[in-house]
């Protein structure tokens, strides 16, 4: 379907605006679940295409709550590899545009193309990131905020006291400017968040729900801690303790802020305590007294093997035929003779030789 675009763009080649919905924000690990492209041609005609994609991995609930796409919605859709060539062909030689596209959408799309072994060349293309225009034209510095909310410049900017006072005045001006103003979150829920209440302002200024100030861990909707960086981004901290115990040691020894380590250690202690409570209680060993096993009254007596009672005949086996039983032989009870003590032999002398000659006639 082709449309004539109202605002003319000065184009030398097509400009493709595109956006991705994904399983998460980790470019290396997460996958695309939906891609939509609006291509503006040099003649100002518009082409639109959208694909739903099976990411071949579960979609975390936190992501589904943002974009509204659940596992059930994409279970029958093709994998990206099956449509990668069609996506590349539709983009053609277009320049690329998006919101935060330079940091997220383009790198994520390229990861999918590379996994699908589809050659999509980024050379000689132009990339327009609309977010960068917004942030650079509407600066987010304290000086810009002071000028925007209070209508004046900071005197002695970057001195601690001047910047601190400017920050205080900005907050007071914000409370006045946004009194009664509605704000809508990613789920479409509307609230009036900027009110003259410190607890409410805390909630509004910590929407990412960090566990530690560095943001290495965050809370999910259920109040569970998740890693917010690296290969385990989006995974429960306690689950990683179970699956990869060395990850805790790596973080404790790594170059992380001390407060991050303190919070991590606190979670680890809580997890260890729960794991120890779940272990079954050890069974008491039987007591041994005088080489005899003493059983507890409420425990079965241990079986003793290879012991036979005196009145039980041994069982005959094929390997050991039973010998005929013999009657015991009773020896007569003769009186015992006193045992002679042996004396050492005496040396032979002439008198002994003479006695032998007389006896044997020699």
C-alpha positions as CSV (number, residue, x, y, z in Angstrom):
1,X,0.0,0.0,0.0
2,X,1.3,3.4,-1.0
3,X,0.6,6.8,0.7
4,X,1.6,10.3,-0.2
5,X,3.5,11.7,2.7
6,X,2.2,15.2,3.9
7,X,5.6,16.6,4.9
8,X,8.1,16.4,2.1
9,X,11.6,15.1,3.0
10,X,14.5,15.9,0.8
11,X,15.6,12.4,-0.1
12,X,18.2,11.1,-2.5
13,X,17.4,7.5,-1.6
14,X,14.7,5.8,0.5
15,X,14.7,6.5,4.3
16,X,13.4,3.6,6.3
17,X,12.0,4.3,9.8
18,X,11.9,1.1,11.8
19,X,11.2,-0.1,15.4
20,X,11.8,-3.4,17.1
21,X,10.0,-5.1,19.9
22,X,12.2,-7.6,21.6
23,X,12.5,-10.2,24.4
24,X,14.8,-7.7,26.3
25,X,17.4,-5.1,25.8
26,X,20.5,-7.2,25.7
27,X,21.7,-7.0,22.1
28,X,23.7,-10.2,22.3
29,X,21.3,-12.5,24.1
30,X,17.8,-11.2,23.3
31,X,15.7,-11.6,20.1
32,X,13.2,-9.7,18.0
33,X,9.5,-10.5,18.3
34,X,8.2,-7.8,16.0
35,X,9.7,-5.4,13.4
36,X,7.8,-2.6,11.7
37,X,9.3,-0.6,8.8
38,X,7.9,2.6,7.2
39,X,9.9,3.3,4.1
40,X,9.7,6.8,2.5
41,X,10.8,6.9,-1.1
42,X,12.4,9.9,-2.9
43,X,9.0,10.4,-4.7
44,X,7.4,10.8,-1.2
45,X,5.5,7.5,-1.5
46,X,5.3,5.4,1.6
47,X,5.6,1.6,2.1
48,X,4.8,-0.2,5.3
49,X,5.5,-3.7,6.4
50,X,5.3,-5.4,9.8
51,X,6.4,-8.9,10.8
52,X,5.7,-10.9,13.9
53,X,8.6,-13.2,14.8
54,X,9.0,-16.3,16.9
55,X,12.1,-15.5,19.0
56,X,12.6,-19.2,19.8
57,X,13.0,-18.4,23.4
58,X,10.6,-17.4,26.2
59,X,9.5,-13.8,26.3
60,X,10.0,-12.5,29.9
61,X,6.8,-11.1,31.5
62,X,8.5,-7.8,32.1
63,X,9.0,-7.3,28.3
64,X,5.5,-8.6,27.5
65,X,4.0,-6.0,29.8
66,X,5.8,-3.3,27.9
67,X,5.0,-4.2,24.2
68,X,2.0,-6.5,24.8
69,X,3.4,-9.5,22.9
70,X,3.3,-12.8,24.7
71,X,4.6,-16.3,23.9
72,X,1.1,-17.4,22.8
73,X,1.0,-14.6,20.2
74,X,4.2,-15.7,18.3
75,X,4.3,-19.5,18.8
76,X,3.1,-20.0,15.2
77,X,5.1,-17.2,13.6
78,X,8.2,-17.8,11.6
79,X,11.7,-17.5,13.1
80,X,13.8,-14.5,12.0
81,X,15.9,-16.7,9.8
82,X,12.9,-17.5,7.7
83,X,12.1,-13.9,6.9
84,X,15.6,-12.3,7.1
85,X,16.0,-12.2,3.4
86,X,12.6,-10.5,2.9
87,X,13.4,-7.9,5.5
88,X,16.8,-7.2,3.9
89,X,15.1,-7.0,0.4
90,X,12.5,-4.6,1.7
91,X,15.1,-2.3,3.3
92,X,17.1,-2.4,0.1
93,X,19.6,0.5,-0.1
94,X,17.6,2.7,2.4
95,X,19.1,4.9,4.9
96,X,17.9,4.0,8.4
97,X,16.1,6.1,11.0
98,X,14.6,5.4,14.5
99,X,14.4,6.5,18.1
100,X,17.5,5.4,20.0
101,X,18.2,3.3,16.8
102,X,21.9,3.9,16.8
103,X,22.4,2.3,20.2
104,X,19.7,-0.4,20.1
105,X,17.6,-1.1,17.0
106,X,20.4,-1.1,14.4
107,X,22.8,-3.2,16.5
108,X,20.0,-5.6,17.4
109,X,18.9,-6.0,13.8
110,X,22.4,-6.6,12.6
111,X,22.8,-9.4,15.3
112,X,19.8,-11.1,13.8
113,X,21.0,-10.8,10.2
114,X,24.4,-12.2,11.2
115,X,22.8,-15.2,13.0
116,X,20.7,-15.8,9.9
117,X,23.8,-15.5,7.7
118,X,22.1,-12.8,5.6
119,X,24.6,-10.2,4.2
120,X,23.1,-6.8,5.1
121,X,25.8,-4.1,4.4
122,X,25.8,-1.0,6.5
123,X,28.5,0.7,4.5
124,X,27.5,3.9,2.6
125,X,24.2,4.2,4.6
126,X,23.1,7.2,6.7
127,X,21.7,6.7,10.2
128,X,19.2,9.2,11.7
129,X,18.6,8.8,15.4
130,X,15.6,11.1,16.4
131,X,16.4,10.7,20.1
132,X,19.8,12.2,19.7
133,X,18.2,15.3,18.0
134,X,15.9,15.6,20.9
135,X,18.5,15.3,23.6
136,X,21.0,17.6,21.9
137,X,18.5,20.3,21.1
138,X,16.8,20.1,24.5
139,X,19.8,19.7,26.7
140,X,19.4,17.9,30.0
141,X,22.0,19.8,32.0
142,X,21.3,21.6,35.3
143,X,22.0,24.9,33.6
144,X,19.4,24.1,30.9
145,X,16.9,23.0,33.6
146,X,17.5,26.2,35.6
147,X,16.9,28.3,32.5
148,X,13.8,26.3,31.5
149,X,12.1,26.1,34.9
150,X,13.3,29.3,36.6
151,X,14.0,31.5,33.6
152,X,17.5,32.6,34.7
153,X,21.2,31.6,34.5
154,X,23.2,30.1,37.3
155,X,25.7,32.6,38.8
156,X,29.0,30.9,39.6
157,X,28.0,27.7,37.8
158,X,29.8,24.5,38.8
159,X,30.5,25.8,42.3
160,X,29.0,23.4,44.8
161,X,26.8,25.9,46.6
162,X,25.5,27.6,43.5
163,X,24.6,24.3,41.8
164,X,23.0,23.0,45.0
165,X,20.8,26.1,45.4
166,X,19.9,26.0,41.7
167,X,18.8,22.3,42.1
168,X,16.6,23.3,45.0
169,X,15.0,26.1,43.1
170,X,14.4,23.8,40.1
171,X,12.5,21.3,42.3
172,X,10.3,24.0,43.7
173,X,9.6,25.3,40.2
174,X,8.7,21.8,39.0
175,X,6.2,21.3,41.8
176,X,4.6,24.6,40.7
177,X,4.7,23.8,37.0
178,X,3.4,20.2,37.1
179,X,0.8,20.6,39.8
180,X,-2.2,18.5,38.7
181,X,-0.4,17.4,35.5
182,X,-1.1,13.8,34.3
183,X,1.7,11.4,33.3
184,X,1.2,8.1,31.5
185,X,3.5,5.1,32.1
186,X,4.4,2.4,29.6
187,X,1.4,0.3,30.6
188,X,-1.0,3.2,29.8
189,X,-1.7,3.9,33.5
190,X,-2.2,7.7,34.1
191,X,-1.3,9.3,37.4
192,X,-0.4,12.7,38.8
193,X,3.2,11.9,40.1
194,X,4.7,15.3,40.7
195,X,3.2,16.3,44.1
196,X,4.6,18.0,47.2
197,X,5.4,14.8,49.0
198,X,8.9,13.3,49.3
199,X,7.8,9.7,49.3
200,X,5.8,10.2,46.1
201,X,8.7,12.0,44.4
202,X,11.0,9.2,45.4
203,X,8.8,6.7,43.6
204,X,8.6,8.8,40.5
205,X,12.3,9.5,40.3
206,X,13.3,5.8,40.8
207,X,11.1,4.2,38.1
208,X,13.9,1.7,37.3
209,X,13.6,0.4,40.9
210,X,17.4,0.0,41.4
211,X,18.6,-2.3,44.1
212,X,21.9,-0.5,44.3
213,X,22.6,3.1,43.3
214,X,24.9,2.0,40.4
215,X,21.9,0.1,38.8
216,X,23.7,-3.2,38.5
217,X,20.6,-4.8,40.0
218,X,17.0,-3.8,39.8
219,X,13.7,-5.0,41.3
220,X,11.0,-6.5,39.0
221,X,7.3,-6.1,39.5
222,X,7.2,-8.9,42.1
223,X,10.0,-7.2,44.2
224,X,12.6,-9.8,43.2
225,X,16.2,-8.7,42.4
226,X,17.4,-9.0,38.8
227,X,20.8,-8.5,37.3
228,X,20.8,-5.4,35.1
229,X,24.0,-5.9,33.2
230,X,26.1,-8.5,31.4
231,X,25.3,-12.0,30.3
232,X,22.7,-12.5,33.1
233,X,20.8,-9.2,32.5
234,X,17.1,-9.7,33.3
235,X,17.7,-12.9,35.3
236,X,16.9,-13.3,39.0
237,X,19.9,-12.9,41.2
238,X,19.0,-15.9,43.3
239,X,18.6,-18.1,40.2
240,X,22.2,-17.2,39.1
241,X,23.5,-18.1,42.6
242,X,22.0,-21.6,42.0
243,X,23.0,-22.0,38.4
244,X,26.5,-20.3,38.5
245,X,27.8,-20.1,42.1
246,X,31.1,-18.6,40.9
247,X,29.3,-15.5,39.6
248,X,28.9,-14.2,43.2
249,X,32.7,-14.6,43.9
250,X,33.5,-12.9,40.6
251,X,31.4,-9.9,41.4
252,X,32.7,-9.7,45.0
253,X,36.3,-9.7,43.7
254,X,35.6,-7.5,40.7
255,X,35.7,-3.7,40.2
256,X,32.2,-3.0,41.4
257,X,31.1,-0.2,43.8
258,X,31.3,-1.2,47.4
259,X,27.6,-0.6,48.0
260,X,26.7,-2.9,45.1
261,X,28.8,-5.6,46.7
262,X,27.1,-5.0,50.1
263,X,23.7,-5.4,48.6
264,X,24.8,-8.5,46.6
265,X,26.2,-10.0,49.8
266,X,23.0,-9.4,51.6
267,X,21.0,-11.2,48.9
268,X,23.5,-14.1,49.0
269,X,23.2,-14.5,52.8
270,X,19.4,-14.5,52.5
271,X,19.5,-17.1,49.7
272,X,22.0,-19.3,51.7
273,X,19.7,-19.2,54.7
274,X,16.7,-20.3,52.7
275,X,18.7,-23.1,51.1
276,X,19.9,-24.4,54.4
277,X,16.3,-24.3,55.8
278,X,15.2,-26.4,52.9
279,X,17.7,-29.2,53.5
280,X,16.4,-32.3,55.4
281,X,17.5,-32.7,59.0
282,X,20.4,-35.2,59.3
283,X,19.4,-38.6,60.8
284,X,21.2,-39.5,64.1
285,X,23.7,-42.3,63.9
286,X,23.2,-45.5,66.0
287,X,25.1,-45.6,69.2
288,X,27.9,-48.2,69.5
289,X,28.7,-49.6,72.9
290,X,31.2,-52.5,73.4
291,X,31.2,-53.3,69.7
292,X,27.4,-53.8,69.8
293,X,25.0,-51.5,67.9
294,X,22.4,-50.1,70.3
295,X,19.2,-49.2,68.5
296,X,16.9,-46.4,69.6
297,X,13.6,-47.5,71.0
298,X,11.7,-46.0,68.1
299,X,14.0,-47.3,65.4
300,X,14.2,-50.7,63.8
301,X,17.1,-52.8,64.9
302,X,19.9,-53.0,62.4
303,X,20.3,-56.3,60.6
304,X,23.5,-58.2,61.4
305,X,24.7,-60.3,58.6
306,X,26.9,-63.4,58.6
307,X,25.9,-64.3,62.2
308,X,24.3,-67.6,63.1
309,X,22.6,-68.7,66.2
310,X,24.0,-71.8,67.9
311,X,20.8,-73.8,67.4
312,X,20.5,-73.0,63.7
313,X,22.0,-75.4,61.2
314,X,24.0,-73.8,58.4
315,X,22.2,-73.6,55.0
316,X,23.6,-76.1,52.4
317,X,24.6,-74.5,49.1
318,X,25.7,-75.9,45.8
319,X,29.2,-74.4,46.2
320,X,29.6,-75.9,49.7
321,X,28.0,-79.4,50.2
322,X,27.1,-80.2,53.7
323,X,29.5,-82.6,55.4
324,X,28.1,-85.6,57.3
325,X,27.7,-84.8,60.9
326,X,30.2,-86.7,63.2
327,X,29.7,-87.7,66.7
328,X,32.0,-86.1,69.1
329,X,34.8,-88.4,70.2
330,X,35.3,-88.7,74.0
331,X,38.9,-89.4,75.1
332,X,39.4,-91.4,78.3
333,X,40.2,-89.2,81.2
334,X,43.7,-90.5,82.2
335,X,45.5,-88.9,85.1
336,X,47.9,-86.4,83.9
337,X,51.6,-87.2,84.5
338,X,53.9,-84.6,85.8
339,X,55.9,-83.1,83.0
340,X,59.6,-83.7,83.2
341,X,61.8,-80.7,82.9
342,X,64.4,-81.0,80.2
343,X,68.1,-80.7,81.1
344,X,70.9,-79.5,78.9
345,X,73.0,-82.4,77.4
346,X,76.2,-83.3,79.2
347,X,79.5,-83.6,77.2
348,X,80.8,-87.2,76.3
349,X,83.7,-88.4,78.5
350,X,85.9,-91.6,78.9
351,X,83.7,-93.1,81.5
352,X,80.6,-92.9,79.2
353,X,82.6,-94.6,76.4
354,X,83.6,-97.4,78.8
355,X,80.0,-98.0,79.7
356,X,79.0,-98.3,76.1
357,X,81.7,-101.0,75.4
358,X,80.6,-103.1,78.3
359,X,76.9,-102.9,77.2
360,X,77.4,-103.7,73.5
361,X,80.5,-106.0,73.8
362,X,82.8,-103.9,71.8
